[in-house]
């Protein structure tokens, strides 16, 4: 059993083991198993083994050791899946071996369980697996019971946009047939109306329950999922007097009444969590009903599933089903991989949607793996930001793990040749 010497700088901020009996057990294990030690002395690194462990000293055997006046040395060894390091003091060297003063502490770094191999920008294809949309299991169960078909479709690898759209329209028309579906990302800024700009500013639904009541516009809602003009009034009141702001909101209210509106809402559609459009629903003087809080809550839940579904479709088409890869592997092991992407929006979105379905081509064989992102980091390359994702595999198809192991073995062999 051998191992390579680790750079001393790797131990700069490493944790330390200083408990005496723990140290005694470690050196006793080295002796009993004859685990090799690397002894660095007078500029040379020599192989050594522990021949005796005392309460105040350790005796090493190093056949090629040549004593000088130097009394300081360094030792490194690997045991218990950790690489240990310590500076030691040499008391003496004789025919019995090299007598070291028992070290007061050992620094250590954790070794990886599985060997990683560099992949030289090997392409990887992935899409997201379903992740809970709500914080608690109870909320997820309620959502599944409320929208069983909607939820089923959104959990597919590639949901059908047509089916998602039909289900969304079905939910809307249960409340009102007066609705619009608008894609804002195609609309120039100068063409957006007041409520569209407010929707983008607030980043949440705009809901006016009753256009005949000023309170519906300016009283801060108790719910956090939607708002009205309360935030707008607060911001504008810092620029001018409150009476002027109230007069402005009253004019907006009158315009809504002139448009025969009784109740209405702007409900956001999102891609990667960013608003790209909205559904506008209304009741008017011809049907005269108030859109309730419960109805708004129901539509917001349906739109959250719809937004998740269209994001999943976009990821599937961009990162899983494309002939030209958009993601690459930096290194690979049996247990996981480090991959790179260049899309900041996706990088942010994946922090809340960490479970992936991954396809790799290794030695002309296609394997499928499920993984979870456990690390997010960035690096700079030629003034560009590269986004790195550390993925831990947790599931594979029968036989795929064997293909992965064989590939890593052959890759290591090729790299060391």
N, C-alpha and C positions, 0 to 999 in steps of 0.2 A: 504494500500500500504506500503510495507516494502522493504528494500534493505540491503545487507550485507556491513559491514564496509570494506573499501579498505585500504590496507597497505599504510602508509604514504610515504614510499619510492617510490610508484607509481607516486607521484606528484613532485618528485625531479626536473625533467626537463619539467614539464607541463607548458603549456601557462597560462597567467594570465589575468584576467579581472579586470581593475582598474578604468574604467570610472564610476564616481559617480552615474549618473542617470541610467546607466545600472545595477549597483549593487542595487540601490533602487528598480528598477523594478523586479529584481530577488527575493528580500526579500518580496516585496509586493505580488508576485505570490505565494510564500510559505505560506503567511498569508491567502490569499483569498481561496486557495485550501486546506489549512491545510495539507500540505505535510510534512511528518515526517522528523525530523533532528536527527542525532546522535551526542550527546554532550559527548565529552570525557573530564572528569574532575577528578583530584585526582586519576588517575588509573582506573576509572570506565567509562564505556560507557553507556549512558542513552538515552532513547527516549525522544524527545521534539518536540514542535511545536511553531511557531511564533504567538504571541498574539498581538503584536503591533510593528509598524515600524515608527520610528521618523527620523528626518534628521541627528541626531548625535548618535542614539542608536537603539538597537533592544531588545525587551522584549520576552523572551522565557518562555513557560510553560513546566516544567518537574516535574511530581508528586513525583518521588522518589529522587529528588535532595537533597543532604545533604551538606550544606556549610561548608568549611574549611577555613584555612588562605590562601590557594592557590588562586591566582588571574588570572592565565592563564588557558585557556581551548582550545579545538579544536572542530570545527564543521564540519560535512560532511552531504551532502544531494544530492539527485538526482532530476534533473529537466531539461526540454528541451533537453533530451537525453544526458545530461552531468552529470558527478559526480563532485561536487564542494567540495573544502576543504579550510579551513582558520584557522589560529590561532587567538584567540579573547581574549580581556581583559574584565574581569567581574568587573563592577563598584560596583554593590550591588545585594543582593538577599533579597526579602521581600515577603509579601503575594501576591503582584501583579505579581511576577515572577522573572526571572533572567534577570537583565539589563546588556546587553553587549554594549561595545563601538562599534560604527559602524565600520566594518572592512574597511581598505583602499584598499584591493584587495582580490580576490578569485582565487585560482588555480583550474584548471579543466582538466579532461580527458574525451575524447569522449566515450560514451557508444555504444556498438554494437546494431544495430537495431534488429538483430535476435540472439537468443541464440545458442551457439555452444555446442555440446555434444562430449565428447571424444569417439573415435571409436576403440581403442585398436588394431591398425594395421588391420583394415578391408580392404579386397582386393578391388581394383578399376581397371576397364579396360577402356582404352581410346585409341583413335587415333586422328590424327590432322585433322581439317577442313581446307579447302583451304584458304590460306592467299596470298595476292598479292605478286608477285615475283618482281615487280618493284615499284619505289617510288611514281609514279604519276598515276592517273586514266587514263590519255591519253595514257601512255605507256602500261598499261594493256589492254586497248581497242585495240590498235594496235597489241598486241600479240595475242589476241583472234581472231582478223580478219585474222591474218597471219597464225595461226595454230588452226583453230576452233575445229577439231577432237582431236588433241593432247591435247588441253586445256580441252576439255570436259572429256576425259578419266582421266586426272590427278586430276580432281575435284571429282572423285568418292571416296567413303570411302575406297575401296580397288581397285586401278587401276589394269588392266590386264598387267602383265609384257610382255606377248606375243604381245599384241596390241601396247604397248609403243615401244617395240623393232622394230616392223614392220614399225611404223610411222617414227622412227628415221632413219632406213635404207632407207626409201622412200625419206627422205630429203637429205641424203648423196648422193644417186645415181642420184639425179637431178643435182648434181655438178660433180661427178666423180664416176667411177666404180672401181677405184684403191684406196682401203681403207683397213685398219685393225682396229679391235676392240680388245684392249689388257687390261686385268685385272692386274694391277701392284701389287696389294696386295698379289698375289700368286707368284710373281717373286722375287727371292732372290736378295739382293742388288748388289752382285758381277756380276749378269747377266744383269743388266740394262745398256742400252747404254747411250751415252752422252746426247741425247735429252730427254730421260726419266728422268735422274737425274736433268736436267735443268728444266723440267716441275714441278717436285716436289719442287725444290728450289724456283722457281719464283711463284708457286701457281697460275698460269694463263696460257692461251694458248700460244704456241710457233708457230709463223707464219713467214715463209721465203717466201716472195712474188716472188722473182726472184733469182735463185741460180747463175746466171751469174753476178750479181751485188754485190759488197762487201757492199754497202750501205744497202742492204736488210738484212744484218746480223748485222751491227753495228750502224745504224742510229736509234735513239730512236723513236719508233712509237708515233704518236699523239694520237691514241686510247689508252684507259686505259684497255680495255678488253683483250688485248694480248700484247706479247712482242717478242723480238728476242734475239740476243746475246749481246745487248747493256749493260744490267746489268752485264752479265758475264764478259765483257771486263772491265767495271768499277771496279769490284771487283778484277780481276786478275791484273789490272794495279797498284793496291796498294801493290802487292806482288813482282812484277817484272817490268821491263821497258816496255813501251807501244809498242815498235817495236817487242819485243818477243811475246806479246799477239796478235798483228795483224798478225804476221807470223803463230801463232797457229790457229787463226780463218781462215786464208787463206787455211791452210791445211784441216780444216773441210769443207770449201767451195769446195775445189777440190774433196774431198771424195764424197760429195753430187753429184757433176757433174759426177764423175766416176760411180755413181749409177744411172745415166741417169735422175736425178731429175731436173725438171724445176721450180716447185713451190710445197710447201708442208706445212702442219700444224699438230701440236699435240694439240688436243682439249680435255680438261679434262672431265671425268665422276666423279661425286661426290656422296658420301653417307654421310648424316649429314653434308654436307659442306666440307668434307675432300676428297681429290683426291684418288680414288681407281683404276682408270684406265683411258684410253683415246681412242679417235678415231683418227687415223692417216689417213689423206687424202693426195693425191699427184697428180700432173700432171707430165708427163715425156716426153722423147724425141719421144715417139711413138704417143702421142696425142697433145703435144706441145700447151698448153694454160696456161695462168696465172690465178691462183685462186685469185679472187678479194676480196677486203675488204668487200664488201657487202655480198659475199657468206660466208666468215668467220663469219661475224656478224649473218647471218641467222642460221648457224649451231650452233653457241654458244647459241643462243636463244632456239633452239630445244633441245640442250643438257641440258640447264638449266631446261626445263620442264621435260625432261627424268630423270635427277638427282633428281628433286623434287618427281617425281612419284615413283622411286625405294626406296627413303627414306620413303615415305608414306607407301609403301607396307611393308617395314621392321618394321616400327612402328606398323602397323596393326597386323602383325603376332606375334610380340614380346609382345605388351602391350594391345592388344584388343582381339585377337583370341586364346590366350594361356589358357590352363587349369590350369597351375601353374601361379599365379599372379606375376607380377614384379613391381607393385606399390601398395601402401597402404595409407589408409586415417588416418590422425592423429585426426582431428576433423571435424565435419559436422554441417551445419546449413541449413535453408531453402534457404538462398541466396548464399551459397558457401561452400568451404571445403579447408582444408589444407592437401595436399598429399605428399608422400615421394617416391623418386626414388633413385637408387644408380649409375646411369649411367651418368658420367660427360659429355660425348659427347652429349647425348640426352638433358641434362640440358642446355648446351650451344645452341643447335639447337632450342630449344623451345623458347628462348628469341627473336627469329625472326619469330616464328610460334606459336602464343599464343592461337589460337582458337582450342578447343578440343571437340570431341564427346565422351561422358562418359556413361558407363553402370555400374549400381550398382545393387546388389541383397540385398534387404531389406525385412526382414520378409518373405522370400521365394518368393518375387515378384521382377521382373526385371523392372527397370526404365531406361529411356534414357534422358540425359540432354546435352545441349550444354553449354560450359563455356569458359571463357577467363582467362588466367593466368595474374594476376595483381601484383604478388609479387614473387620474387625469393630470396631464402636465403639458407645458408648452416649451418650444425651443425656437431660436431664431436662426434662419439660414438665408444668407444673402438678402437681408432686410425683409424677408418673408417670415410669417409666423407659422410654424408647423405644430399641429395639435396631435399629441400622443395619447393613446389609450392603452392601459394595461388590462388585459382580459384574462380571466380565470375560467377555464373550461369546466363545465359541470355535467355534460351529457354528450354522448356520441352514439351513432348508429353501430350495430354489431359489426365488428371487424375493422371499423375505422380507426380505433385507437391503435390497433396492431400496425396498420398502414402508417400512421403517424410515427410510432416508435421506430419502425424500419427506416422511414425517411430520415429521421433525426440521426440514427446510427450511421446511415450511409453518408449523410451530410457532414457529420463530424469526421468520418474517415477520410472524406475527400478534402476537407479543410486542413487536416493534419498531414496529408500526403506531401 
